[in-house]
Amino acid sequence: MAMVPMTLERIPATRRAGLDADRPIRVWLYVVAAMIFAMVVVGGITRLTESGLSITEWQPLLGVIPPLNDADWHAAFERYRQIPQYHVMNAGMTLDEFRFIYFWEWSHRLLGRMIGVAFALPLLWFWATGRIGRDRLPRLFGLFALGGLQGAVGWWMVASGLVDRTEVAPLRLAIHMTFAAVIFSAVLWTALTLGPEGRTPRPSPIRRIGAGVVLGWVLLQIFLGALVAGNRAGLVYDTWPLMAGRLMPGETFSMVPLWRDLVENQATVQFLHRMGAYVLFALVIIQFVTIVVTARTATARVSAFALGFAVLFQILVGIAVLLMHVPFALALIHQATAMAVLTCAVVHAVSVFAPGRMETTLLAHDVR
């Protein structure tokens, strides 16, 4: 059966009015998603500059105010000088050098607080003015709760590096990063599915399963990439396609217990991240071929193509990061591109799981 194109004229007037009313909510969610994307990038800068442990306290409200005078700066610096990272990595650091790393950690936390405000205040306004129906409230308040939990997870991560370590625990870093990716995905998914259900038929179950598997694998790759970053594994095995002259180094899977090997062994985490990238690329190619051959919506085809291109670019950047011994700029691009891949994966998954809603949501931008 041929696909009937969706146009605004085919949407009932009452639904068109609903789309117009939902436009501020969509814009709000897109802005929040963009802020989360930016926070992940700032988090990458914080990690690459070794700034994450510069603030040794968690003050959700008072922490928004940075040191304002010399006495405050010296007090903050003195607290930092009590933790192992200072003695092992930064002994002799000047106050100006401390201010630099403090700035990035403070900026990262400030952006997190700004995201909370940017989500909470409009949510309360839309709720109070009746723009958000009861059916949407649980999801939106759930997203807000996840954001609050992410703040606690962030402190849980930082706390792991304040006593017996010179850096945060790799597993906690990976959980913090992946949790941010999950929240970003949920916000973007919600924004893309606000429209009413259209008449566009869904692709077959196998293609929906494929899109779901790809999205899940992207999140897994982000988790594995954070483990590589947390263990500084990219600085150890900096050749490609082999690792120390072998497909799988002898050090792989050599630690006990196994769970510790999977999260703290530099050879293991990088090997899994590399193999995961190859598997992801294969999954994306398979999904692209099946979608292009049979998909009934242009959105699914275009998003599948964009996803394939983003994954290929990310693999090339990852290889360059290794061969060039993890330069700052490329490492940051690698982290930002991971979020771009995730964006493409979410858009593609929505175009397959809810093509009717996505199509009407996209058409809503043309509503006058």
N, C-alpha and C positions, 0 to 999 in steps of 0.2 A: 504494500500500500504506500502510495507516495505521501511524503510529508507535506502537510499544509502549513505554509509559512505563518508565523505568528506576527500579527500587526496590531497596532494600537486600536484600529477600528474593530478588530475581532474581540477586544476586551470590553465587557459590559461597562457602562458608564459608572456604575457603583464601584466596580473594581478599580477603574481608572482613578476615581476619587480617592480610594484607599491607597493606591500607589503614590499619589501626590502627597497624601498625609504622611506616608512612611518615609518620604525622601529625607527629612531632617534626621530621622533615626538611622537611616543607612549612612548618611554623611558622617554622623557622630561615630558610628562603629568603624567606618573606614579610617577616620582620624585616629581613633584609639589603636587600631591595628598598625597604622603607620608609626605611632609612638612606640609600640612594643618592638617593632622592627628596629627603630632607632636605638632603643634601649639595649637590644642584643648587640648592636654594633658598638655602642659605648662600653658595654660589658667586655667586648673583645679588646678594646683599647685598654681597659682597666687591667685585664689579664696580661696583655702583652707588655705593659709598662710595670708589671709587678706592683700594682697599686692597691690590690684588693684588701690587704691587711692593714692599710694605713690608718683606718678608723677602727679602733678596738672596742667600741661600744655600740650598742643598738638602742637608739632613742627615736622611736617612730615619729614623734612630734617635735621635740626639741632639736633633733638632729638636722632639721632643715636649715638651722642657723649655723654657718661656719664660724671658725674662730674670728673674732672681730678686732683683736688687739694683740700686742706682742705677748702679753701674759697668757692669753688663751692659746696662742700658737705654741708657746713653749710647753704648756701643760699637755697639749695634744701630742707634741713631739716626745715628751717624756713618757707618755703612756705607750707610744709605739716602741720606744727604746727598751721596754720591758719584755717584748716578745722575742722568740728565737729568730725570726726573720731578720731583725735588725742586727743582731750579734753575728749571724752567720753570713748574711748577704750584703748588709748595708752599714756595717760598722764604720764610723767616721762620717756618715752622711751629714750634710749641712742642713740648716733649717730651710733654706731656699729649695734644696732638693726634696726635702720632705713635703714642702708646700705643693710641689708639682704632683707627686703621687697622691697626696691628699685630695687635690682638686679633682682628679679623675674618679676616685672612689666616691667623693661627695657628689659629683655630677651624676654618677650612676644611680646613687640612692635618691637624689633629688628628682631625677627623671621618673623613677619608680613611684614616688609620691605624687608627681604631677599626673601620671597615668591614673592613679587612684582617684584623684580629684576630677580629672577629665571624664572619668567613667561615672563616678557617683553623682555629681551635681546634675548633669543632664538626665541621668536615669531618674532621679527624684523629680525633676521638672516634668519630664514626659509622663511619669506616673501620675503626678498631681494634676496635670492638665488633661488626663484621660487619653493621651495619645498611644499608650501601651496597654493592650488588652490583657486580661488575666491569663490567657494562654501563653503569653510571652514572658510574663514576669518571672516565673521560676527559672527559666534559662538565663535571663539577664542578671538576676540576683545571684544565680549560681556562678556566672562569670566573674562578678564582683568578688564573691567569696574566694574563688580561685586566685584572683589577684592578691588578695590579702594573705592567703596561704603562701603565695610565692615570696612575699616579703619575709615571712618566717623561715622559709626554706633558704633564702639568701643568707640570713643571719646564721642559720644552722651550718651552712657551708663555710662562712667566714670563721665561725667559732672553732672549726676543726683545725685551723692554722695558727691559733693563738697560743697554744701551750707546748705541744711536743713536736710540731712540724714547722718548716719554713715556708710552706705553701698550703693551700686548702687541699683537703682530701679529694683525689680525682673522682671518686664515685659521687661525692656530694656535688662537685662541680658539674658533672654530667647530668645529675638529676635536676639541678637548678636550671641548666641550659635547656634540657628537654622539656621541663615543665613550662618554661617560657614559650617554647615552640608550640606546645599543646594549647596554651591559652591563646596565642596568636591565631592558630588554626581555628579554634572554636569561635573567636570573635569574627574572623573573616567569613567563616561558614555561615554564621548567623546573619551577617550583613548581606550575603549573596542569596539567601533563601527567604528574605522578608516578603517577596512578592507572592501573590496568590498562585495556586497551581494552574498552570496552563494546560493546553491540549497536546503538547509535544510528547510523543511516546518515549518511554524509557528504553535504553539499549538492553540487550539480553542480560540475564543474571551473570553470565561468565564475564562480561565486560564490566559490570558493576563490581564484581569480586576483584577483577584485575585492578581497577582504579583504587579500591580499598587497600589492596595489598601494596600497591605502589606508595600510597600515602603513608601506610604504616612503616614501610621500609625506609622512607625518607626520614621519619622520626627516629628510627633505629640508627640510621647513619649519623644523624646529628648527635645522638647519644654516644656512639662510638668515636666520633670526631672529638667530642668534649673529653673523652677518656685519653685520646692521643694527646690533646693539648695539656690536660692536667698532669700527664706523666712526662711531658716534653719528649715524647717518643719520636717526633719528627726530626729532632736534633741528633738522634742516634742512628737511625736507618734512613739515610738521605740519598739512596740510589733507587733507580727504577729502570726496568720492571722487577728486578730482583732485589732482595733484601740481604745485604752482606754476601752477595754472590749466590744466594739460594732463593727458591720460591718461598720457603718457610724456614727461617733461621732455627738453628738447634736450640736456642734459648726459649723458643715458643713452647707454651704449656709446660714449663719447667718448675713453676712455683707450686707450693702446697700451702693451704688447701686450694682447690680449683677455683673457688669464687674469688680468692685474692689474685690468682694468676690472671683471671679474666678482666680485672679492673686495675691492676697495678704493674703487670709485666709489660715493659715497653715493647718487647717483640710481639707479644700476643695481641695487644690492643691495636698496634699498627697493622699487623697481618689481618686481623678481623676487619679493620676499617677499609683496607685495600680490597679485600675479597668482597666486602659488602658493596663497595662502589661498582665493582664489575657486575655483581648480581643485580643491583639497581638499574644499571644501564641496560642489561638484558631484559629486565621486566618492563622498562619504559619502551624499548623497541617493540616488544611483543604487543604491548598495549596500543602503541601507535599504529601498528599494522592492522590490528583487529578493528580499531576505531575508524581508521581511514577507509577500510574496505566496506564496512557496514553501517557506520554511524549515520543517523538521520539529522543531526544538528551540526551546524557549522561551528558552534561553540565547543563541542566535544573534539572536533577535528583540530581546530586552531589551538586549543589548550593542550592537546596531546603533542602537537608539533612544538609548542613553546616549552613544554616540559622536557622533551627529548633534547632540545637545544640547550636548555639550562643545565641539565645533568651532564651533557658532554663538555660544556664550558667549565663546569665545576670540577670535573675530573682533570681537565687540562691545567686548571689553576692549582689543584692539589699536587699534581706532578711537579709543576714549576716550584711550588713552595718547598717540596723535598729537595729537588736538585739545587736550589739556590740557598739551601740551609736556613729556611724559615725567615725570610726577610719580613720586616714589620708590615710594610704596605701590602704585600701579597698575602700574608697570613690574615690580615684584616679583610681583604677582598674575599678570601676563601670563606670566612665566617659569614660575611654579608651575602655572598652568593648562595650559601646553604639556605638562608632565609628566602632568597629569591626562588630557589628550587622548591622549597616548601610552599610558597605562594602559588606557584604553578601547579603543584600537586593538589592543593586544596581546590583551586578553581576547576581543575579537571575533574576531580572527584564530585564536586557539586554539579558540574555539567552532565555527569553520567547518572548520579543518584537522584537528582532533582532537576532535570532539564527544563521542565515546564516552569518551575519557580524561578530558575535562573534567567530564563529568557524573558519573562515578564519583568523581572527586576532590572535587567539591562535595558529593556524597552522603556522602563519608567523614567530613565534619564531624559527621554524625549517628550515626556508629558508636559504640557504647557498649562 
